[in-house]
Amino acid sequence: MATANFSLLDLFEQAFGYQTEAFKPKFSEASGYGDGSSTNNLVKARRNFGVSGSPYYANDDYGKEYYLPVTITASGINISLPHPVISVSSRKVIIETPLTERRGTVKELVNVQDYQITIKGFAIDKPNRFPEFDITLLRDLYEHNVPLSIQNPITDIFLLRPDRAGSDLVVIKELHLPEVKGVKNVRPYELVLVSDEPFNLYEIG
């Protein structure tokens, strides 16, 4: 059987231009007591789920465990994104008005813009086989022109809040497939999503 050796850390840097330790997270195990009564019953455990219930770990199609899985629900079907590295950003719109003969400005907060979620990862297939199925799945997600549900411990923190009515809806804004040299069965991908906050519209008159 043919095998292929590659480093996701090196491929990530080649595809996206910077290094990440997301594929080799280092954590010290949390210590606790199995029954709370004796130090002799000390056990080691790790936290497997976030506060909102999204898992911290998952296994890929080949049984390899990875950290902070991302699941997107489209048309009632749960789709796990392969080997994701996720980031979240947002900006505030602030009007700054200079003061006459005084230092500084008066700052007026207009609004907080949508959260932008960037997911970078790799579609991986068997050696010497292009990951056509995963790429097709990413295309179908991108062309799904309605809000999608996202589950991830990081995005849950920003989206599942009372002031957003607990909505985890997002819209996929961009899809990128950067090239990577020397590997047939691995293809990088990048998705850019924006949060979709529900609004209530009322007719006046």
C-alpha positions in Angstrom: 0.0 0.0 0.0 1.3 3.4 -0.9 1.9 5.9 1.9 2.4 9.6 1.9 4.3 11.6 4.5 3.6 15.3 5.0 3.4 17.8 7.8 0.2 19.8 8.1 2.2 22.5 9.9 4.5 22.9 6.9 1.7 22.8 4.4 -0.3 25.4 6.4 2.7 27.7 6.3 3.1 27.1 2.6 -0.6 27.7 1.8 -1.4 30.6 4.2 2.0 32.2 4.8 2.4 31.8 8.5 3.0 29.1 11.1 0.4 27.7 13.5 0.5 25.3 16.4 -3.2 24.4 15.9 -2.4 20.9 14.7 -0.1 20.2 17.7 -1.8 21.9 20.7 0.0 21.5 24.0 -2.1 21.3 27.1 -1.3 20.3 30.7 -3.9 17.8 31.9 -6.3 18.9 34.5 -6.2 17.0 37.8 -9.2 16.1 39.9 -10.5 13.5 42.3 -12.6 10.6 41.1 -14.8 10.6 44.2 -13.6 13.8 45.9 -12.5 12.0 49.0 -8.9 10.9 48.7 -5.7 12.1 47.1 -5.0 8.4 46.4 -7.9 8.4 43.9 -6.3 11.2 41.8 -7.4 11.0 38.2 -6.5 13.0 35.1 -9.1 14.3 32.9 -9.6 16.7 30.0 -12.5 19.0 29.2 -14.2 17.5 26.1 -17.1 20.0 25.6 -17.5 23.8 25.7 -20.1 25.5 27.9 -22.6 25.5 25.0 -22.1 21.8 24.3 -19.8 21.9 21.2 -17.0 19.3 21.4 -13.3 20.3 21.8 -12.1 17.2 19.9 -13.2 15.0 16.9 -11.7 12.3 14.7 -11.2 12.6 11.0 -12.0 9.9 8.5 -8.7 8.1 9.2 -9.2 8.1 13.0 -6.8 10.9 13.7 -7.9 13.2 16.5 -8.0 17.0 15.9 -8.8 20.0 18.1 -11.7 22.5 17.9 -13.9 20.8 15.2 -16.3 22.9 13.2 -19.7 21.6 12.2 -22.0 23.4 9.8 -25.6 22.4 9.4 -27.1 22.9 6.0 -30.6 21.7 5.1 -30.7 19.6 8.3 -27.4 17.8 7.5 -24.4 18.2 9.8 -21.1 18.6 7.9 -17.8 18.5 9.7 -15.1 20.7 8.1 -11.8 18.8 7.7 -8.9 19.9 9.9 -10.1 23.4 10.7 -8.1 26.4 12.1 -10.6 29.1 13.1 -10.4 32.8 13.9 -13.0 35.4 14.8 -12.8 39.2 14.3 -15.1 42.2 14.4 -14.9 46.0 14.2 -16.8 48.9 15.9 -18.1 51.8 13.9 -17.2 54.9 16.0 -17.7 58.6 15.0 -14.9 60.8 16.4 -15.6 64.5 16.7 -12.7 66.9 17.4 -13.2 69.4 20.2 -12.5 73.1 19.7 -9.3 74.2 21.5 -9.2 71.0 23.5 -7.2 67.8 23.1 -8.8 64.6 21.9 -12.2 63.8 20.4 -15.7 62.9 21.5 -16.4 59.3 20.5 -19.8 58.1 19.6 -20.4 54.4 19.2 -22.6 53.8 16.2 -22.6 50.0 16.1 -20.7 46.8 16.4 -20.3 45.1 13.0 -20.9 41.5 12.3 -18.5 38.9 13.5 -16.2 37.7 10.7 -15.2 34.0 11.0 -12.3 32.7 9.0 -11.8 28.9 8.8 -8.6 27.5 7.2 -7.9 23.9 6.8 -7.1 20.9 4.6 -9.2 18.5 2.6 -7.2 15.2 2.7 -7.8 12.0 0.8 -5.9 8.7 0.3 -2.3 8.9 -1.1 -2.2 10.0 -4.8 -5.9 10.8 -4.9 -7.3 14.3 -5.1 -9.8 15.1 -2.4 -12.6 15.7 -4.8 -15.4 14.7 -2.5 -14.4 17.3 0.2 -13.8 20.0 -2.4 -17.3 19.4 -3.9 -18.8 19.6 -0.4 -17.1 22.9 0.3 -18.4 24.2 -3.1 -22.0 23.1 -2.2 -21.7 24.8 1.2 -20.5 28.0 -0.4 -23.4 28.0 -3.0 -25.9 27.4 -0.3 -27.3 30.9 -0.4 -29.1 30.9 2.9 -27.9 31.3 6.5 -26.2 28.2 7.9 -25.8 27.0 11.5 -22.3 26.7 12.9 -21.1 24.7 16.0 -17.7 25.3 17.5 -16.5 26.2 21.0 -15.0 29.5 19.9 -17.9 30.7 17.7 -20.4 29.6 20.4 -18.8 32.2 22.7 -19.6 35.1 20.3 -22.8 33.9 18.7 -24.8 32.0 21.3 -25.7 35.0 23.5 -29.0 36.4 24.8 -28.7 39.7 22.9 -28.5 37.6 19.7 -31.4 35.5 20.6 -29.0 32.5 20.9 -28.6 32.5 17.1 -25.6 30.5 15.7 -26.5 31.5 12.1 -23.8 32.5 9.6 -23.5 33.3 5.9 -20.5 32.1 3.8 -19.0 35.1 2.1 -15.9 33.8 0.5 -14.3 30.5 -0.5 -10.6 30.2 -1.4 -8.6 27.1 -2.5 -4.9 28.1 -2.3 -2.4 25.9 -4.1 0.1 23.7 -2.4 3.1 22.1 -4.1 4.2 18.5 -4.1 1.1 16.8 -2.5 -1.7 15.3 -4.6 -4.0 14.2 -1.9 -4.1 17.4 0.2 -5.8 20.7 -0.7 -5.9 23.8 1.5 -9.2 25.7 1.8 -10.3 28.9 3.4 -13.9 30.0 4.2 -14.8 33.5 5.3 -18.2 33.7 7.1 -20.1 36.5 8.7 -22.6 36.2 11.5 -26.3 36.6 10.6 -28.1 38.3 13.5 -31.9 38.0 13.5 -33.9 41.1 13.4 -37.6 41.8 14.0 -39.2 44.1 11.5 -42.4 45.9 12.3 -44.7 47.7 9.9 -45.7 51.2 10.9 -48.8 52.8 9.7 
